[in-house]
Amino acid sequence: MMPPVSTWGDAGQPALAQATPVEVLAPEEVADLGTGLGEGSKVFLFNCECHSFEDVITQLLKAVPGMTRPLAEELALRVHTQGMAEVYRGSPAECDRVGKVLGETGLIVQVL
């Protein structure tokens, strides 16, 4: 269920620093939510306080192979509450493509 907010950060919660969520997320949790084959590269999406949940969900559905609406909603909520989430694992070329599509609307993305 999506929280009743229209944009990132307007739920009355203080924004999290980007370094904090990296310490909070365990690799097992991330692996359970993302999509892809785990071929070595990863795509991380960061909270940016400037996009609506619907904007993020739409981009995830557009960018990530195999993404479903329920999973996109879960990942958008994780990004919002924890500051970041791994959204895809795959080959370096496919991760670059996913990262570029996610970044088209100004979402903050990192490909590792």
C-alpha positions as CSV (number, residue, x, y, z in Angstrom):
1,M,0.0,0.0,0.0
2,M,1.4,3.4,-1.0
3,P,1.7,6.0,1.7
4,P,-0.6,9.1,1.3
5,V,2.1,11.4,0.1
6,S,2.5,13.0,-3.3
7,T,6.2,13.9,-3.3
8,W,9.4,12.6,-1.6
9,G,9.9,13.9,1.9
10,D,6.5,15.5,2.5
11,A,5.5,12.9,5.1
12,G,6.9,15.0,7.9
13,Q,10.0,12.8,8.4
14,P,13.5,14.2,8.4
15,A,15.5,13.3,5.3
16,L,18.1,10.6,5.8
17,A,21.7,11.1,4.8
18,Q,22.7,9.0,1.9
19,A,25.5,7.3,3.8
20,T,23.1,6.0,6.6
21,P,21.0,3.7,4.4
22,V,24.1,1.8,3.1
23,E,24.8,0.8,6.7
24,V,21.2,-0.2,7.3
25,L,20.6,-2.4,4.3
26,A,21.7,-6.0,4.4
27,P,22.7,-7.7,1.1
28,E,20.1,-10.4,1.7
29,E,17.3,-7.8,1.9
30,V,18.4,-6.1,-1.3
31,A,18.7,-9.3,-3.2
32,D,15.1,-10.3,-2.4
33,L,13.6,-7.1,-3.9
34,G,15.6,-6.3,-7.0
35,T,15.3,-7.9,-10.4
36,G,18.0,-9.2,-12.8
37,L,20.3,-12.1,-12.9
38,G,23.0,-11.0,-10.5
39,E,25.8,-11.0,-13.1
40,G,28.0,-8.6,-11.2
41,S,26.9,-5.0,-11.8
42,K,24.2,-3.3,-9.7
43,V,21.9,-0.3,-10.1
44,F,21.1,1.8,-7.0
45,L,18.4,4.4,-6.8
46,F,18.6,7.2,-4.2
47,N,16.0,9.3,-2.6
48,C,16.0,12.8,-4.0
49,E,13.1,14.6,-2.4
50,C,11.9,15.9,-5.8
51,H,9.9,13.1,-7.5
52,S,6.5,11.7,-6.6
53,F,6.0,8.0,-5.8
54,E,4.2,7.7,-9.1
55,D,7.1,9.2,-11.0
56,V,9.5,6.7,-9.5
57,I,7.2,3.8,-10.0
58,T,6.7,4.7,-13.7
59,Q,10.4,5.0,-14.3
60,L,11.1,1.7,-12.6
61,L,8.5,0.0,-14.7
62,K,10.0,1.6,-17.9
63,A,13.7,0.9,-17.0
64,V,13.9,-2.4,-15.2
65,P,13.3,-5.7,-17.1
66,G,10.8,-7.9,-15.3
67,M,9.6,-5.1,-13.0
68,T,6.1,-5.4,-11.7
69,R,4.0,-2.6,-10.2
70,P,3.9,-4.2,-6.7
71,L,7.7,-4.6,-6.7
72,A,8.1,-1.0,-8.1
73,E,5.9,0.3,-5.2
74,E,7.9,-1.7,-2.6
75,L,11.2,-0.3,-4.0
76,A,9.9,3.3,-4.2
77,L,8.9,3.0,-0.5
78,R,12.3,1.5,0.4
79,V,14.1,4.4,-1.4
80,H,11.9,6.9,0.4
81,T,12.2,5.4,3.9
82,Q,15.8,4.1,3.8
83,G,17.4,6.6,1.4
84,M,18.3,4.2,-1.3
85,A,17.7,0.7,-2.8
86,E,19.3,-1.7,-5.2
87,V,16.8,-2.0,-8.0
88,Y,18.6,-4.2,-10.5
89,R,21.5,-6.6,-10.9
90,G,22.9,-7.7,-14.3
91,S,25.6,-7.3,-16.9
92,P,27.4,-4.0,-17.0
93,A,25.8,-3.1,-20.3
94,E,22.3,-3.8,-19.1
95,C,22.9,-2.0,-15.8
96,D,24.2,1.0,-17.7
97,R,21.0,1.0,-19.8
98,V,18.7,0.7,-16.7
99,G,20.6,3.5,-15.0
100,K,20.3,5.8,-18.0
101,V,16.5,5.2,-18.3
102,L,16.0,5.8,-14.6
103,G,18.1,9.0,-14.8
104,E,16.1,10.4,-17.8
105,T,13.7,12.2,-15.4
106,G,16.4,13.3,-12.9
107,L,16.3,10.4,-10.5
108,I,19.6,9.9,-8.7
109,V,21.2,6.6,-9.8
110,Q,24.5,4.9,-9.3
111,V,25.7,1.9,-11.3
112,L,28.5,-0.2,-9.7
